Amino acid sequence: MFLIVGLGNPEKQYEKTFHNLGFLAAGDVAARLNVKFKKRECEASVAEGYLNGEKIIVARPLTYMNASGRAVKQLAAKYKISPRELVVIYDDHDLPKGRVRVRPSGSAGTHNGMRSVIAELGYSDFARVRIGIRDDEVNIPLINYVLFEIGKEDYPLFIEACSNAAEAALCLARGEEIDRVMTKYNA
């Protein structure tokens, strides 16, 4: 079993913001598995599918970004998910816009959603797929920037990044070694 979580905010007003890239990538994962988000459980919207005979849970926490850890903790407990069976996808201001970076573990950095996930789980040794959002030409406070709607000129770049993030997460769920996935996606 594998749990893939895309972080974001549940309301429509946040749908096309930088902070919802995890939600968008989780949607790509579900589409590739040919499943839909039909269930609500553990404070999350959930889709269930199979990949190579293994059950895959794809989740979008409904707790809002800064409390994402509550939903992740509940899902991990319910499905008895170990750290090696968890992947979290999220936006990251520490990376240039459109860049995808896979990591086997690490800190939350500047991301409050990841800070919540790590605090609730009590460990940080799970895979994460980060989607870069930093634009060096924009100079506004991070708390405001992450809630900006992605500009039309950049939207194709982020659609591609979400697609790559989804595929990276599925590679991990297939059992590919994380070093190999990192080599492929951390360009």
DOVO-811630 format. One line per 4 residues: their letters; for each residue z, y, x of C-alpha. Coordinates in Angstrom, 1 decimal, decimal comma. Each point is the difference from the previous one (the first is absolute). Layout:
REM residues N
a> Z:Y:X  ...
END
This chain:
REM residues 187
mfli> 0,0:0,0:0,0  -0,7:3,6:1,1  1,0:3,4:-1,3  -2,3:3,0:0,6
vglg> 1,5:3,3:-1,1  -1,9:3,3:-0,2  2,3:3,0:-0,1  -0,7:3,0:-2,3
npek> 1,1:1,9:-3,1  -0,6:-1,4:-3,5  -1,1:3,1:-2,0  -3,6:0,9:-0,5
qyek> 0,5:3,4:1,6  0,5:-1,7:3,3  -2,9:-2,4:-0,3  -2,3:1,7:2,6
tfhn> 2,6:1,4:2,4  0,6:-1,1:3,6  3,3:-1,6:-1,0  -1,8:-2,4:-2,3
lgfl> -2,3:-1,6:2,6  2,3:-3,0:0,0  -0,6:-0,4:-3,7  -3,7:0,3:0,4
aagd> -0,1:-2,6:2,8  2,2:-2,3:-2,2  -2,7:0,4:-2,7  -2,6:-1,1:2,6
vaar> 2,0:-3,0:0,8  0,3:-1,0:-3,7  -3,7:0,6:-0,5  -0,8:-2,3:3,0
lnvk> 2,2:-2,7:-1,5  -1,6:0,6:-3,4  3,3:0,8:-1,7  1,4:2,9:-2,0
fkkr> 3,4:1,7:-0,1  1,2:-1,5:-3,3  3,7:-0,6:0,6  3,0:2,4:0,4
ecea> 2,9:-1,5:1,8  2,5:1,0:2,6  -0,8:3,7:-0,6  -3,6:-0,7:1,0
svae> -3,5:-0,5:-1,4  -1,0:-3,5:1,1  -3,2:-2,0:0,4  0,0:-3,7:1,0
gyln> -2,8:-1,9:1,6  -0,8:-2,7:2,4  -1,6:0,0:3,4  -0,7:-3,3:1,7
geki> 2,4:-1,7:-2,4  2,9:2,3:0,8  1,5:2,3:-2,7  -0,4:3,7:0,8
ivar> 2,1:2,6:-1,8  -1,5:3,5:0,1  2,4:2,7:-1,1  0,2:3,7:-0,6
plty> 3,6:1,3:-0,3  0,6:2,1:-3,1  3,1:1,6:1,6  -1,8:2,9:1,5
mnas> -0,6:0,2:3,8  3,5:0,9:1,2  1,6:-3,0:-1,8  -2,7:-2,6:0,7
grav> 2,5:-2,2:1,8  1,7:-0,9:-3,3  -3,1:-1,7:-1,3  -0,9:-1,6:3,3
kqla> 3,5:-1,4:0,3  0,0:-1,4:-3,5  -3,4:-1,6:0,4  0,9:-1,5:3,4
akyk> 3,1:-1,5:-1,5  -1,7:-1,3:-3,2  -2,8:-1,7:1,9  2,1:-1,0:3,1
ispr> -2,3:2,0:2,3  0,9:-0,2:3,7  -0,9:2,9:2,3  -3,1:-1,8:1,3
elvv> -1,3:-0,3:-3,6  0,2:3,7:-0,7  -2,6:2,7:0,6  0,5:3,7:-1,0
iydd> -3,0:2,4:-0,2  0,7:3,7:0,1  -1,3:3,4:1,0  1,1:1,3:3,4
hdlp> -0,1:3,6:1,2  0,5:-1,2:3,6  -3,6:-1,3:0,1  -3,3:2,0:-0,3
kgrv> -1,6:-0,1:-3,4  -1,9:-3,1:-0,9  1,5:-2,0:3,0  1,5:-3,4:-0,9
rvrp> 2,7:-1,5:2,2  1,6:-3,4:-0,4  3,5:-0,6:1,5  2,3:-3,0:0,0
sgsa> 3,2:2,0:-0,4  1,4:3,4:0,8  1,8:3,1:-1,3  -0,7:2,0:-3,1
gthn> -1,2:3,0:2,1  -0,3:3,0:-2,3  -0,6:-2,1:-3,1  2,8:0,1:-2,6
gmrs> -1,5:-2,9:-2,0  0,2:-2,2:3,1  3,4:1,3:0,8  1,1:-1,2:-3,5
viae> -1,7:-3,4:0,5  1,7:-0,6:3,3  3,4:1,2:-1,2  -0,1:-2,3:-3,1
lgys> -1,3:-3,1:1,8  2,3:0,5:2,9  -2,7:-0,9:2,5  -3,2:1,5:1,4
dfar> -1,8:-3,1:1,4  -2,7:-0,3:-2,6  -3,7:0,9:0,3  -1,2:3,4:-1,1
vrig> -3,5:1,4:-0,4  0,0:3,8:0,5  -2,8:2,3:-1,3  -0,2:3,3:2,0
irdd> 0,0:3,3:-1,9  0,6:2,6:2,7  -2,5:2,8:0,0  0,6:2,3:3,0
evni> -1,7:2,8:-1,7  2,6:0,1:-2,8  3,3:1,7:0,7  2,3:-0,4:-3,0
plin> 3,3:-1,7:-0,3  -0,3:-3,8:-0,1  2,0:-0,3:-3,3  -2,8:2,1:-1,7
yvlf> -2,9:-1,5:1,9  0,6:-3,6:-1,1  -0,2:1,0:-3,6  -3,3:1,9:0,3
eigk> -3,0:-1,5:-1,6  -2,5:-1,4:2,5  -3,0:2,3:0,3  -3,4:-1,2:-1,2
edyp> -1,4:0,3:3,5  2,6:-2,4:1,3  0,2:-2,4:-2,9  -2,7:-2,4:1,4
lfie> 1,9:-0,2:3,3  3,2:-1,0:-1,8  -1,7:-2,5:-2,3  -1,3:-1,7:3,1
acsn> 3,5:0,1:1,6  1,6:-1,5:-3,0  -2,6:-2,7:0,0  0,6:-0,8:3,6
aaea> 3,8:0,1:-0,6  -0,4:-2,5:-2,9  -2,1:-2,3:2,2  2,6:0,2:2,8
alcl> 2,8:-1,0:-2,4  -2,1:-2,9:-1,3  -0,7:-1,1:3,6  3,8:-0,2:0,5
arge> 0,5:-1,8:-3,3  -2,7:-2,6:1,2  2,2:-0,7:3,0  -2,0:1,8:2,6
eidr> 2,1:0,9:3,1  1,2:3,6:-0,2  -1,3:0,7:3,5  -3,5:-1,0:-1,1
vmtk> 0,2:2,1:-3,1  1,3:3,0:2,1  -2,9:-0,4:2,4  -2,5:0,0:-2,9
yna> 1,5:3,0:-2,0  1,8:2,2:2,5  -3,2:1,5:1,3
END
